[in-house]
């Protein structure tokens, strides 16, 4: 059986923000877009980091306008290419203990999408594995 590729199950595009965005703005964007993480990009759209809902939990009760996405983002970002196998992506998630990987171009600068553990699990269910 031929292995599925990341590009076949990934969510194309990603919710993004810039490093200067305050955590108030990040929290609003996460909520409004109903996503669990935001990819941080610079003004040219190059990948800088990622901020997840989990990252925000440590700021509960603090001044969210005093902290920026760039200050708390996880960097460097664990990423995969669209032509990587889903198995490779799942191995990367386990190895790095993350729930999602950013899908990038070969230079690892342009964000093409996101593949999550949920995407992998849905694939496994559909394949009966």
Buried (B, 14 or more C-beta within 10 A) or exposed (E): EEEBBBBEBBBEEBBBBBBEBBBBBBBEBBEEEEBBBBBBBEEEEEBBBBBBBEBBEEBEEEEBEEBBBBEBBBEEBBBBBBEBBBEBBBEBBEEEEBEBBBBBEEEBBBBBBBBBBEBBEEBEEEEEE
